[in-house]
């Protein structure tokens, strides 16, 4: 039975109306343009030990686009390694469990309290990326839980879900999840073969359909006219290994040079993020 005395708020967020003069021509909102070079990622802030009750934790913040848009803010906590229940079958290696969830207020469209397919896909890709870096046979019949909360998603106020750029924003979120989870694992003292970091590269097209496409790292979809393809890479720089590769886009399979260049640029972006990760860990140890 519904509670008739409770006034429920709107399902989605609302934007205050703007009233224009009917005699004036409605001007379009100027689209932000990319001010960074094509091979430079945005500035990021990374800090470990933000959750005292967890075995390890980290917080990652990436700067916004600078045109009223929101940046990316992630919080990760690691619980474990812990012994599994007796009823669990014996496992010679550690059992990794990842959980990625958007906060209800993280994006323009209000999120639900139950994980949607996008969040479950992020958790699956994150588990594959971290499994290649953890030395799993150090903890037989043990488990570790990695919980990531996306406090603020990367979505401009002027953009809408109807423009179809939410899928490209998801790749940036996965890249941040990989980097902040790697920092939290190191803070928890879990042995890894290397520090894994995420990077994104995209094939974009600007200035109309006649312009030649170009490849940029750490893309912001609202800064480009069209995003043709993108890839998110989890990379181990010391071992020179890729633990996870997620490609999305519509490119001909015969043009292998574009695929190779996207992967190379994605590795370059992950190396840049890994330098920030290593500096943060050195400051924590020092």
C-alpha positions, 0 to 999 in steps of 0.5 A: 500500500502506497504512503499517501502522506509522502511526497516523492521527488521527480525520477530524473533531475530537472533543469530550470527553464530559460525564457528567451525573447520571442523577437530575438533569434535563439542562439545556440550554446557554443560547443567547447573545443579541445585546448590540449594537444592530441597526445596529452591527458588531463590533469588528475589528483590521486590520493590513497588511504582515504577510508580508514576502515578498509584494507586499502582505499584511494580517491581519483579526481580528473579535471573537467573540460572547463566549459561548465562540464563536470569532471570525474571523481572516483572513490575505491575501497578494498576489503581483504584478503579474507578467508572464504567460508568453509562451504566454498569450494577450494580455490588455489588462487584468490577470488576477485570480486569487483563492484562498480556503482554510479552514485544516484547524483553522479550524472545528469540522468539520475541513477537507480540504486540497483546496478544497471547493465552498464555498471555490470559491464564496467565491473566485468572489464575491471575484474579482467584488467586487475586479474592480470596484475595480481599475484593470485596464488599467494592467497589460496582460498581467499577473497578480496572485494573491490568496491568503486563508487563513481561520485561524479560522472563525466557529463556536461550540462548542455549535453543530453543522453539523446546525443548518444555520447554516454557510451564514450563517457563510459570508457573514460569511467573505466579508465579511471576505475582501473587506475584508482583500483590499482592504487587501492590494491597497492595501499592494501598491501596486495602483491602485484606484478606491476601497477596497472593503469587505464588509458583511452584513445579515440578516433574523432572528426572535427570541422565537418564531414570533409575533415580527416579523422584524427586520433586523440588521447583522453577524449571528451566527447562533447569537445568533438563533432563526432567520435568514430571509434575508441579503445580503453586499455589496461597496461602494465608498463614494466612488463609491457603487457595489456591486461584488458582491451575494450574497443568500440566503434564502426571501422572497416576490418581491413584498415588494421593501421587505424586499430594499431594506432588506436592501441598505441595511443591508448598505451601512451595514455595509460603510461601517463596515468601510471606516472601519476600513480607511481608518484602518489605511491612514492609519496605515501611510502616516503 
